[in-house]
Amino acid sequence: MIQDGPEDLEAARDEGSSRAVVVCDTPVRAAMRGRCPRCGQGALFAGFLKVAPACAVCGLDYTTIQTGDGPASFIMQIAGFIVGFSALFVEIKYHPPMWVHLIVWLPLVVALSLALMRPGRGLMIGLQYRNQVDGSSPAERGRGTTPGVVEGATPDSVRGSAPSTASRSPSPVPLRSTEEDL
């Protein structure tokens, strides 16, 4: 894979009629800002947390990107840690009444959760895009065929190492014998 240098990227951005897709240098940072992880220019979200169907600038299809509940679970842990330990510190140091805790910490946990949710979802989308751009693992991406690899060969035979223990292990022995086994 040929990598474009910074001057090539700038030249492609300057050309208004260029149909070349400009690849963003930092897809994770762009996605955290709510921008397309490929070009860094198009909007990633169509609403507060709803992901747009595709990038309006480069045409990247966002429907294949699935984050699930990953961002929400991370945000709950982060906000819970910050608010929980802050409330514990304030309780031990100042001993305020319970209504003060409710007035301070409940709005803080809601505000923290809402403030971190969109960048957290963008982070997960950017990481997924960066690590699975073409469906291959990062180790395979950008490599051609390895010289000297025989088609159909296992990785162990290519490296010249011993086969894995799974292929050498004997079949399981029955725990009880039957008449057929004797």
N, C-alpha and C positions, 0 to 999 in steps of 0.2 A: 504494500500500500504506500502510495506516495503522499508524504505529508506536505501541506502547504505552509510556507513560511509566513511570518507576520506581514511582510510587504505584499504577498499575494492576497492575503485576506483583506487588507485595506484596499487594494486595487479592485477587488471584486465588489467590495461595498460601495466604492465610488462610482462604479459603472452602473448607471440607472437601467440600461437595457440588457444587462447581463442576466442570463438565465441560470447561471451557476449557483448552486446551493452553497451558501457561506456557512461553514461549520463553526460553531461557537467554541472558543478556547476552553471555557469552564462551564460545562453543561449543568453541574450541580449548583453553582452559584447563580446561574441564569434562572434555573427552575425555582430556587428559593426566593428569587425576586418576582416570581410569577410570570416569567418569560419562557419562551420555547427553549428546550434544552439543546436543540440542534442549531438554530440560527441566533438565539438570544434576543430576537426582536419581537416576534409575535406573542400574543397573550396566551398564557397557559390555562387560565381559568375563565369560564363563561359567567360564573357567579362567585359567591364567596368561597365555596369549596367545590363547586361543580367544574369538572375539567371540560374544556372545550373539545369539540369533536376532532378538530384538526387545526394546525397553525395556519393563520391567514397569510403569512409571509412565505414560508418555505413549503407548506403543504404536508408537514409531518403528521401522520395519523396517530392521534392520542388514544383511540379506542383500544389499542393493543396494550396500553400501559395500565396495569392494575395494581393499586396500592393496598386494597383491602382495608383492614383495621389497624395496620401497622402504625401510621402516624398517630392515631388516637391513643393507642396503648403507650407509645413513647411520651406523648404529651401528658397523659394522666400521671405517669411516673415522675416526670420532671416537675409538673405543677404540684403534685402531691408531696414530693420531697421538699420543694422550696417552702410551700405554705405549712406543711406539717412541722418541719423543724423550726421554722420561724415562730409559729404559734407555741411550740414547746419552749423555745428560748424566752419568749415574752412571758409565758406563764410562770416559768421558774424565776425569772429576774424580777418581774413587777407584780405578779398575782392580781391581774385585773379581773373584774366580774365576767361572768359568762356572756352577757349581752355585748360586751366590748369585743370578745372573740368573734361572735357571730357577725357583728357589724364590720369588722376589719377583714376577717379571713375568708368569709364566703364570697364577697365581691372580688377579692383578690384572686381566688382560685378560678372564678368564672372569667375574669379579665385575662389572666395568664393563659388559660386554656384557649380562649378565642384568639388572643394575640399570637400564640405559637402554632395554632392549627394550620393556617395557610402556608407559612414557611416550612412547617414540618411535612406537610403533604408534598410541597414542591421539592423538598429534600429527597423524599422517597422516590418521587418521579425522576428526578435528576440522577440519582444513584442507579435506578433501574435502567434508565436510558444509557448511562455511561458504561455500565457493566454488561448490557445485552443489546448493543446496537444492532448487530447482525445475527443474533441468536446463538452465537458461539461464546465460549468462555474467553476471558481476557487473554489466557495463554495461547489460544488458537488464533485469535484475531490478529490480522496483519502478517500472518505467516503463509507462505505457499506450502507446497508439498515438501515434506522432509526428504532430502536425498537419501537413497539407500533403503527406503521403507518399502517392503514388499506388501502388495495389496493382500488383505486378509490376515496379515500377521498380527499377533497380539503385541501389546506394548512391552511385555516381558521378553518376548523373543527378539524384538528389535533392539532392546538395550543389552541383551545378552545375559540377563540376570536369571535367577532360578524362578520357576513358576510360582505363583502365589500359593499360599497354604490352602486356600479354598479348593484349588484344583488337585491338590495332593492328598487331601484328607479322605480317609476311608468312609465307606457308607456306614450309616448308623447301625449298630447292633441291636437286634430286638431285645426287649427287656425280659420277655418270657418266651419260652420255646413251645411250639405246637407240634403236633404229629407230623405236619407237613415239613417242618424244619429238620426233623430227625431223619 
